[in-house]
């Protein structure tokens, strides 16, 4: 039986979290309870919600949690852009994170679309 650990989007999001933690270590110490914490929470939310949704017993619940992951990615993208603009994050480091966020966003979109199709098929059967 497959689990969330078999999902490529989960694997990529776990890598993203590790990158985020590594790159935010260089942020100013004054930001430890501000931007650093917020960026890390948004990043962790992505694989955590994929995991929680996968553990649920229905496609609708899975879709719900995948949408939360999707929103967390949007938040993370904004936060790393702000960090780049404030020069807490170098252009090079931004260029490490941003493409990964875009790739995970695309994969989540595809997965959500697939689940939507499955839900619609089940509803038309009823």
C-alpha positions as CSV (number, residue, x, y, z in Angstrom):
1,X,0.0,0.0,0.0
2,X,1.3,3.4,-1.0
3,X,1.8,6.2,1.6
4,X,2.6,9.9,1.4
5,X,6.3,8.9,1.4
6,X,5.8,7.5,-2.1
7,X,4.6,10.8,-3.4
8,X,7.2,12.7,-5.4
9,X,5.7,16.0,-4.3
10,X,6.2,15.0,-0.6
11,X,9.8,14.0,-1.2
12,X,10.5,17.4,-3.0
13,X,8.8,19.3,-0.2
14,X,10.9,17.6,2.4
15,X,14.1,18.6,0.5
16,X,12.7,22.2,0.3
17,X,12.3,22.3,4.1
18,X,15.9,21.2,4.6
19,X,17.1,23.9,2.2
20,X,15.0,26.5,3.9
21,X,16.4,25.6,7.3
22,X,19.9,25.6,6.0
23,X,19.6,29.0,4.2
24,X,17.7,30.8,7.0
25,X,20.5,30.0,9.4
26,X,22.3,33.0,7.9
27,X,19.4,35.4,8.6
28,X,20.0,38.2,11.2
29,X,19.5,37.0,14.8
30,X,16.9,39.8,15.2
31,X,14.7,37.9,12.8
32,X,14.7,34.5,14.6
33,X,11.2,35.1,16.0
34,X,10.1,37.0,12.9
35,X,10.8,36.3,9.3
36,X,13.0,33.2,10.0
37,X,10.3,31.5,12.0
38,X,7.5,32.4,9.6
39,X,9.5,31.1,6.6
40,X,10.3,27.8,8.4
41,X,6.7,27.3,9.5
42,X,5.4,27.9,6.0
43,X,7.9,25.4,4.6
44,X,7.2,22.7,7.2
45,X,3.5,23.1,6.5
46,X,3.8,21.8,3.0
47,X,4.9,18.2,3.6
48,X,3.1,18.1,7.0
49,X,-0.3,18.8,5.3
50,X,0.5,16.4,2.5
51,X,1.1,13.8,5.2
52,X,-2.0,14.6,7.1
53,X,-4.2,14.6,4.0
54,X,-2.9,11.3,2.9
55,X,-3.7,9.8,6.3
56,X,-7.3,10.8,6.0
57,X,-10.0,8.4,4.7
58,X,-11.5,10.4,1.9
59,X,-10.5,12.2,-1.3
60,X,-12.2,15.3,-0.2
61,X,-10.2,15.5,3.0
62,X,-7.0,14.8,1.1
63,X,-7.9,17.6,-1.4
64,X,-8.5,20.0,1.6
65,X,-5.1,19.4,3.1
66,X,-3.3,19.6,-0.3
67,X,-4.9,23.0,-0.8
68,X,-3.5,24.1,2.6
69,X,-0.1,22.9,1.3
70,X,-0.6,24.9,-1.9
71,X,-1.4,28.0,0.1
72,X,1.6,27.5,2.3
73,X,3.8,27.4,-0.8
74,X,2.3,30.7,-2.0
75,X,3.1,32.2,1.5
76,X,6.6,30.8,1.3
77,X,7.2,32.3,-2.1
78,X,6.2,35.7,-0.8
79,X,8.4,35.4,2.2
80,X,11.5,34.4,0.3
81,X,10.9,37.2,-2.1
82,X,10.7,39.6,0.8
83,X,13.8,38.1,2.3
84,X,15.7,38.6,-1.0
85,X,14.4,42.2,-1.2
86,X,15.6,42.9,2.3
87,X,18.9,41.2,1.4
88,X,18.6,38.6,4.1
89,X,18.7,36.0,1.3
90,X,21.2,36.3,-1.5
91,X,20.1,36.1,-5.1
92,X,21.9,32.8,-5.4
93,X,20.1,31.3,-2.4
94,X,16.8,32.7,-3.7
95,X,17.6,30.9,-7.0
96,X,17.9,27.7,-5.1
97,X,14.6,27.9,-3.4
98,X,12.3,29.6,-6.0
99,X,12.5,26.9,-8.7
100,X,11.8,24.2,-6.1
101,X,8.7,26.1,-4.9
102,X,7.5,26.4,-8.5
103,X,8.1,22.7,-9.2
104,X,6.2,21.7,-6.1
105,X,3.4,24.1,-6.9
106,X,3.0,22.5,-10.3
107,X,3.0,19.0,-8.8
108,X,0.5,19.9,-6.2
109,X,-1.8,21.5,-8.8
110,X,-1.7,18.4,-10.8
111,X,-2.4,16.2,-7.8
112,X,-5.3,18.4,-6.7
113,X,-6.7,18.4,-10.3
114,X,-6.5,14.6,-10.4
115,X,-8.3,14.3,-7.1
116,X,-11.0,16.7,-8.3
117,X,-11.5,14.5,-11.3
118,X,-11.8,11.4,-9.1
119,X,-14.3,13.2,-6.8
120,X,-16.4,14.3,-9.8
121,X,-16.4,10.8,-11.2
122,X,-17.6,9.4,-7.9
123,X,-20.3,12.1,-7.6
124,X,-21.7,11.3,-11.1
125,X,-21.9,7.6,-10.2
126,X,-24.1,8.4,-7.3
